[in-house]
Amino acid sequence: MASQEPKMTSQEPKTTSQEPKMISQESELASQEPKMISQVSELDSQEPTVTSQEPKMISQESELASQEPTVTSQEPKMISQGSKSASQEPNTPSQEPVTTTSSNPPSKYSNRVVLKSILEPSDRWKEFVGERVVVGGWVKSSKEVNKEPAVPEQTTEGPNVSPRHRDVRCVEIFQSRIPIFRSIAKIFGGGGSSHPVREKPEPAIPEPPRPSVAYLLVSDGSSVASLQVVVDSSIAPPSQVLPIGTCILVEGVLKEPSIQAKHSIELEVEQILHIGKVEQDRYPLSKKRLPLEALRDCSHFRPRTTTVASVTRISSALTFATQKFFHDKGFLYVQVPIITTTDGEGFSEKFQVTTVLGKDGKQNDTGGVSLEVVKAAVIQKSNLVEELKRSESNREALASAIQDLRKTNQLASQLEAKEKLKSGPSMKADKYSFYGDFFSQQTFLTVSGLLHLESYACALGNVFSFGPRFRADRKESAKRVSEMWMVEVQMAFSQLEDAMNCADEYFKFLCEWILKNCSEDMNFVSKRIDRSISYRLQSMISSSIEKISYMEALKKVAVKFEINQEWGIALTPEHLSYLAEEVYRKPVIIYNYPKELKPFYVRLNDDGKTAAAFDMVVPKAGTIITGSQNEERIDMLNKTIEELRLPREQYEWYLDLRRHGTVEHSGFSLGFDLMVLFTTGLPDVRDVIPFPRSRGKANN
């Protein structure tokens, strides 16, 4: 409503203000006129807007208007270097943008500020009190607190009393609030006139929602700590922002909490930029802490939990540390193939790659039909095609018969391939055995990239690779799944001892990197998962590694587990853990294994019994690194391939490296997922792999 002067509650309006923090070099004082309309907050106050004939002064930054009848004002905090005063022209807002000169810059590819830059380290928040920022994240917990209605001050100056605060009779309260009392009053003359008894009651006037404040703990995944975000009900309905998992993008001012709590800083929201709602009845996460086993069934949501988020950040740090270590040591990164025709170990369980599948996902094969029956059908269909060709009477029938014959020939080729595969791995695969398949010969998902990496080591010196490796192992294990990532290293002109030293130095570098660069995550892991994890990592760095031969290890475990000291017995994970955790209590390298226990490419020692291979075993994790010196002598490698009856044609390219410019070389592979398992103290590798694949489990 227009008037010469805005109507106030009393002659002396109750004005709450805060002195502005002047960080600007050229900012001028905002106008002291009471006609300040916020441009930042677009939500109107619940009170009617007071207009005037005076020019409207528009501030770029003002707090929300109070919900109380009295006029409450709060001066904005000025953070820009050169903000100008409000425009003097009527109804003309200032076009000068707000420039934040914060030591907490927004993300380069987004206008939001990453929470880690505010919350870590734990005392850094003091630098940002009073700054305006945009933050985004997901609600992890929430609560709503109702505001206590303020009691308006009584005044004795009758002529200036606002009409909103005039005396009200009890009858009027009953009539306005409760429909039945209003109807009874009208019937018995309370309304001043007679009305029919059966008059339809007027609809009740719904009471406005009670003002409240939503307190949200918001995380954007950048740190363990969460930021407390305060949203007034006048900014956004609490029902939209309270549900767990809601994504919000908000703008506001960072302040110290008005109430002492465990949070040192909070964001008072002035504007909602985005709300990503949640279907609460279908969202699997809740306030309660879910066990890790239950989270495996919703692997696409579990990164939103604090535990999995910390594990992911630690895993990312280990990835970076791996690249840094080998880059600083002069190694070159090489990508090796995932699809290969070579068995990297000679006796591993592999996944075969094929495109010969029907539309229903089942293999287009026999259905119980024998090869002889299919061959007889081929002869019969061939005769039918010949007859139709001679007659030339029905071209459509001829085309159909030719198509049928082609499919029958394809089925016969598949059956022949299966028969040849059943006869043993030493039989040469005929190229026609895979007629209709994508590749002309058997292909697999790689078990190891070490063989391919050798070809680059024999040309470039020291190289490494990092990628997924696959094993079709049907055994259930807490430290083995079908798809795991491996760091693989090959070094030319090096022997077994060189590979051991490099593996030891690389392992200690990873432990040290995590302690130095993931302190907040490691503190969380120490509290929630394993209290001794930081001490264990530190002991790995400070202790010297123990090196023992296979026979020494066998003698020690034979006494403890009462087994025969028989040459060739494989050391079980239980045996290895006993050596690292109870006997030596530090990392142990076991070397010179029997040649039968190691892959075909490992160099045979001069004794003719042992292979130049090693395993690194660490406490609480078992075997993390395996390595070897590879056989550079072509005659010895040929002999091993023949003894194991491996398909020689698969390894002709590998033998070429020995025929042309052979050299001594060694290397090792580190189970990257097992390293993450060791640094976090978790017991199951499926909880550190983002999307674990195991037998019968590949849901996304």
N, C-alpha and C positions, 0 to 999 in steps of 0.2 A: 504494500500500500504506500502510495506516495505522500509525502509530507515535507514540510520545510526542514524539520529536524527529526532524526530517528528517535522513535519512542524507546525509552529505557525503562527498566524496572523501577528504579528509584532515581532521585536527583543525583545521587552519587553512585554511579554504577560500580559494581564490584569488579575490578579489573585485575586479573592475574597476569603477570608478565614476567619474562625472564630477560635479563640483560643479554643482548646479542654478543656472541663471541666474534670479535672483529679480526678476521684473518686476512681480509682484503687490504690492499694498499691504497685503493682509490674509492672504496665503497662509501656511500653517504648514508646518513641516517634515514630510515624509512619515515614516511609521513606519520604524524601523531594523530591524524584524523581517525575517528572510530570506524570509518567506512573502508576497511581492508578486506578484500575478497581474495581468497587463496587461488592461485593458478595451478599450484602443484597438486593439491588435493581436489579432485573433481566431485567429491561427494558433498551434497548440501547438508547443512545442519537441519535438525528436526524442527527448529524454530522458523517462523516465517521470515523470509528475506526482507531486510529493512533497506528501502531505496530512498534516495534523496535527489534533489535537484542539483546538488553539488557534483562536480566531476568525480567519477569513480576512480579511486586510486588502487591499482592492482599490484599486489606484491608477488614476486616470483616464488617465494618460499614462505609459507605460513602454516601453522598447525591447524588441525581440524577445529571447527567451532564447537564450543561446549554444548552439551545437551541440556544444561540448566537454563532457566529463563534469564538469569543474570548474564551479562556480557563477559565472556572470558577470553582473554587475548594472550597470545604467546608469541613473542618476537622470534623470527626465524634466525637460525644460525647461518652466518654468511661464510662460505668456504671459497668463493671465487676470488680471483686476483683482481678483477676489474669489473665487478658487478655495478650496474648503474642503478640510480634511484628510480622510483616509479615514474612513469611518463606523466608529464603535466598536461597533456592533451586529454580532453574528455573521451572516455570510452576507448582509449587507445592503449592496449597493453604493450609492455616493453618487449622488444624482440631480441634482447641480448640473452644468449643461452647461458645457463649456469655451468661454470667450469670448475670442476673439483680438482684441487691441487693436493691430493692426498698422497701419502707415501704408500698407499694401498691401492695400486692401479687396477682397473678392471682387466678381465681376461682379454687377450689380444683379439680373439675371434668371437667375443661376446661382450655385451655391455655390463655383465654382472661381475661382481667381485668374488673370487674364490675364497671360501671360508677358511682354508688353511692359512692364508696370508693374514687373517685377523686373529685366529685362535692359537697358532703355533709360532713361536714358543708360548708357553702358558701365560707369560706376563706381557706379551706384546700388545694386548688389547688396549692398554692405556694410551697408546699413540693415536688411537682412532676414535676416542670418545668425542662426540659432537659432530662427526662427519656424516654426510649424507651418502648412502651407498645403495646399489641394487644387488640383491642376492637372490639366489634360486636354489631349490633343493626339494627334498621329500620329507614329509612329516613323519617323524619316528615315534613321537608321543605327544599328547596334547591334553589340555584341561581347560575348562571354562569357569570363570569366576564372575559371579553377578556383582554389578555395581550397587553400592548402597545409595538409595535416593537421597539427594541433598535436601535439607529442610530450608525453605526460603526464609530470609530474615524478615521479622515483623517491623513495620514502620508506623509511626503515629501521625504522619503527615497525610491526612485524609484526602485532600484534593488531588494529590499526585499518585494515589494508589492505583496500580494497574488493574484493569478490569479482570485480568486472570486471577487476581488474588482477593476478590471481594468476598464478603461473608456468604456462606452457602448454608441453607437450612437442611436439616436431616431429611425432611421429606423429599427435597430436590435430589439429594444423593440417592435415596432409594429409587426414585422415579427414573433417574438416568442410568443407574447401574443394574437394577434388577427388574426385568419386564413384569413379573407377576405383581410386585408391589406397585408399579406404575398403573397396572390395570385395576387393582383393588382401589387405589386412590381415586381413579376416575369414576368407578362405580359408586363409591360413597361420597362423591361430591368434592373430592380433593382437587379435581381439575377445574372446578368452577362451572361445569355444565353437565347435563345428563347425557349418558351414552348408553347404547344397548349393552346388555350383560354379555352377549356372545361376540363382542367385538374382537376381531383378530388381533392378537398382541403384536406390537411392533417388534421387528427383529432386534436382538441384542447387539449393542455396539461392541465389537471385539476390542479387548484391551490391547494396546500396543505391546510388542515384546519388551521384556525387561532388559535394559541395557546391560551389557556384559563385556568381558574382555577374554579373548582366547590366547592362551600361552602355548606356543608350539615349539617343540624341539626339532630343528630342521638340520638335515645333513645333505651335503652335496657330494659326498664320497671322497673329498680331498683330504680328510683328516679323521682321527678318532673322535675328536670333540664335536659337539653339535652347538649350534647357535640358538639361543632363545629368541623367538620372534613373537612380539606382542601385537595382536590385531584387535582393534576396537570393533564392537558390533556395528558401529556407524560406518566403518570402512567396508566390511564384508560380513554377510551372515555367518555366524559361527558354524552352522551346519555344513557349510561349503568347505571350510578349512580344517575342521577338527578331525575328520577321519584319517586313520593311519594310512600312509602311503600316498596321500594327496601331494601333488606336485604344485609348488607355488613359485612365482617370481614376483618379488615385492621391492618397493623402494621406501626407504625410511631413514631415520637418524639413529646412529649408534649411541647408546647411553648406558650409564651404570644403573643396575637394577634399583628400583625404588625400595624393594623389600630385600633384605639380606637373604641370599640363597647360594647354592653351590655354583651358580653361573656368575662370572665376573662382569659380563657385558651382555646387553640385549639390544635388539633392534626394534624400535618403535615404528610401526608401519604407518606410512602416510598415503600410500597408493598401492593398489593391487594391479599388477601388470598381466598376470596369467594364473589361472587355477586349472590344474588337471585333476578332474574328479576321479573317485574310486568307487567301484561297485563293491560295497562292503561285504555283501553276502558271498562274493566269489573270490575276494582277495585272501590269499592263503596266510599272509603274515599278520600278526596281531601284537598286542602289547607284551604278551607273555613270551619268554625266551623259548624258542623251539629247539629241539635237539637237532644235531647235525644230520642224523639219519633221516629225519623227516624233511629236511631242506633239500635233500637230493632229488626228491620227486618234483620239486619246483625250482630247478636250477636256473631258470631265467629270472627269478625274483630274488634268489638268495644273496646276490651282491648288495642288496639293500640292508642286509644285516651287518652289524658292526664287526662280527668275527670274520665273515667271508670278505668284507671290504678290506680289513687289515691284512688278511692273507694275500689278497690280490695286489695290494700296494707293495708288500714284501716281495712277491713274485716279480713284479715289475722292476723293483730295485735290483734283484738278482739278475734279471735279463740285461739291464744296463751295465751292471758290474761285469758280466761276462764279456760283453762287447768291449768295454774299456780295458779289461785285463789283456785280452789278446791283441787289441789294437796297439796298446802301449808296448807289447812284446814283439811287434812286427809281424803278426800273423795276418793272413788274408782270409776274408770271409767268402765261403763258396757255398752255393746252393746245390744240393744233390737231389736226384729225382725221387719222387714218392712212388711212382710206378716203375717197376724194374722186372727184368727177366731173370735176375740172379738172386739166389738165396745167399744172403750176406753171411750166414754162419754154416750153411751146409746141412743142418739137421733141425731147423726151426719150424714151428707151426706158422703157416703163412695164409694170408687172405688172397684168394685168386681174384683177378680182375677179369670180368667178362660182360659183354652186352647181349649175350644170347639168352634172353629172358622173354617170356610172354608178357602180354599186357597185364595179366593178373599177378606178375611178379614171380611166377613159377617158371622153372627151366623148361624150355621147349624140347623135351626129350621123350623118353620111351613111354612112360605110363605103363611099364611092364612089358613092352614089345621087344622082342629079341632082334638082334642084328640080321639074322637069317630071314626072318619074316619081312623085314623092311627091304632087304635086297631082292626078295622075290616080288615084292610090290613094285619095285623100280623096274624090273624086267616087264612085268605086266603092263604098267603104265607106258613104258617106252613102246611096246607093241601097239597100244591103242593110239598113240600119237602118230606112228607110222601109217596106220590104216586111215586115219583122218586126213593125213597129208596126201595120200594117194587118191582118195575119193574127191577131195576139194569141194565137198557138197555143203559142209557146215563149218564156216569159219569161226563162229562163236564157240562151238564145241571144241574145235582145235585149240583155240586160245586157252580155254578152261583146262584142257588136258595138259597143255604145256606148263601152265602154272602149277597144277597139281603135281606133275613130275618134278618140277624144280624144288618144291617143298619136301617131297619124299627123298630126293637126293641130299638135301641139307640135313634131314634127320639121320640118314645113313652115315653122313660124315661125322656128325656128333657122336653117334654110337661107336664108330671106329676109333675116334679119339679117346673115348672112355676105355675101350678095351686095351688100347696101347698103354694108357696111364696105369692101368691095373697090373700090367706086366712088370713094373718096376721103374725106379727113377733112372736107371742106366740106359734104358731104351731111348733112342733118339726120336724126338717128336717130329713127325712129318708135318710139313707146312700145310698140307691139305687137311690136317686133323682139326683145324680151327676155321674151317670154311664158314663164312657168315658172321664170325666174330669180329670185333673191332681191330684187334691185333692178330697178326698171322702166326703168333706163337704164344705159349703160356706166359702170362704176366701176373705179377703179384704186387701187393702193397709192401713197401720196403721194410725189412726187419732192422737193417743197419745201413748207414751211409758210408761206413768206413772204407769199403772197397772202392767206391767211386771217388772218395776223397783222396785215396792213394794216388790216383792218376794226376791230380793237381799238385800233390806234394812232390811227386817225381818231376815236376816242371817248375814249380814256384817256390819250393822250400817248405815253409811252415804255413799250414792252412787249418781252418776250423769251419764247422758247420753247426747249425742249430735248427732243429725241426722235429716234426712228429715221426714216430716209428710205430709199427703195428705188429702185433703178435696174436694169432688166433689160439690163444691158450685158454682152455676151458676150465682151468682150475681157478677157484675163487681165492683171492689173496688180498690182504689189506695194503700190500705194497706193489701190486701188479694189476694193471688193467690192460685192455686191448690196445689202447692208443696212449702213448706216453711220449713226452718230448725229451730229446737227448742232445747234449753238447758233445760233439765229436771232434777229435784233434788228430792230425797227422803231421809228423815232422821228418823231413828228409835228413840224411846224414846223422841219425841219432840211434841210440841203442836203448835197451830196456831201462837202464838206470836213469837215462835222460827223461824218459816218459814218466817214471816214478817221481822225479824231482819236480817236473812241471805240474803234475797232478797235485802234489802236496802244496806247492806254492799257490796254485789256482784255488784250491779248496780253502786255504787260510785267508786268501784275499776276499773271497765271498763272505766268510764269517765276519771279517773286520768291517767290510763295507756295510753290512746290515746293522751292526752295532753303532756305527757312526752316522748313518743316514736314515735310519728308521727307528729313532729312539722312542717316539710316541707310540708307534705300533708295537714295538717290542715291550713297552711298559704295559700296554693292554694285554698282550699275549701272556706276559708273566703273571698278571692278575687273574686272567680268565682260564688259561689253558695249562701252562707249565711254569711254576714259580722259579724253577732253576734254569730256565732256558738261556737267559743272558749269561749266567755264570758258565754254563756249558759251552757256549760259543766262545767266551773269553778263554776258557781252558784249551779249546782247540787251537787258538791262535798262539798261545804261549808254550804249549807242549811240543816236544819233538816227536816225530812219527816213529813208530816201532816197525822194523822190517824183519820178518821171519819167513823161513821157507815152509813149503807145504808139509814136509816131514816134521818139522818142529811144531807146527800147529797141530798136526795129527796126534803127536805124542801127548800134548797138553790136554786135548779134549778126550782122548782115549781113557785117561784116568778118571776124569770127572763123569763121563757118560758111560763108562764101562763097555767100551767097544774095542774090537780087535784093531791093532795097528796094521791093517792090511793095505798095501799099496793100491791106490786107485779109488779108494772110498771117497765119495763126494762129501765135502764139509757142508752141513746143513746150516740154514740161517740161525738156528739155535746154537750151534757150535761157534759160529762166527761172533754172535752177540756175547757169548761167554768170554771169548778172548778179549774183545774190546772193552766190555763193561766191568768184568770182574778180575781178569788176569792182569791186563795192562792199564786199564782205565784211561785210555787215550786212543787216537786213531792208530790202526794197525794195517800194514801192507803185507799181504801173503803172496809170495812169488814162487816160481818154478813148480807149477802144477803138473800132474801127469798129463801127457799129451792127449790122452783120450777124453779129458774133461774140458778141453778148450777147442775153439774153432779150427778148421783145417788150415787157415792162412797163418797161424802163429808159428814162429820160427822154432825149429827143433834144436834143443841144446846139444852140446857135444856128447853128453852121456847117452843120447838116443832114447831116453825115457821121459824126460821132462820138457815142457814147453816154456818159452820165455814170455810168460804171462804173469799178471798180478791182479789182485783185488784189494781195494782200499775199504776197510771196514771201520765205521765210526760208532761210538756209543749211541744207543737209542734209535739208530737208523739202519744199521746193518751195512750191506755193501752199497756204496754210493758210486764208486768209480771202478771200472774194469779197464785194463789196458794190456798191451803186449808189444813186443818187437815182431814185426811181420817177416815172413820168409821171403828173402830176396833171391834165393837159389832156385832156378826153374826146375832142375832135376828133382830136388827135394819136394817141391810143390806138386809136380806131376805125380810123384810117387804117392803122396798123401791123397790126392784126388782119386787115384786108382784104388787105393786101399779102402776108401770110404764109398766107392762106387757112385761117385757124384757124376751128374750129367756133364761131361767135359765141354760140350758145345756152349753151355751157359758161361763158362769161365775162359773162353778163348781170348776175349779182350783183356781179361785180367792177366793171363799168362803173357800177353804181348808186352806188358810192362817189364817183365823179367827178360824177355828176348832182346829188348832194345833199350839199353842204357839203365840197367838195374842198379839199385843203390840200397844201402841199409836204411831202414826207416822204422819208426815206431810211433805209437799213438795211444789214445785212450778215449773212453766215452764216459760222461757223467750223466746220471739220471737226474734231469733237471727237476722233475716233480718230486723226486725223493729228497732233493736238496731243500726244496720249499718245505717239505714235510719235516725235515730235520730242524730247520730254523724256526718253525712255528710250534713244534712240539705236539702237533696233531697225530693221532694214531693211524688214520686211514687216508690213503692217497686220493680217494674219491672226493675228499673234502678240500683238496687244494687244486684240483683240476677243474677249470670252469665248467666244462660239459663232459663229465666222465663217460667213457664207453666200456662196458663190460658185457659178458655173455647175457644176452636177453635184454640189455638195457641200452637203448639208443632212441630216446623219446623225442629229441628235438635236434 
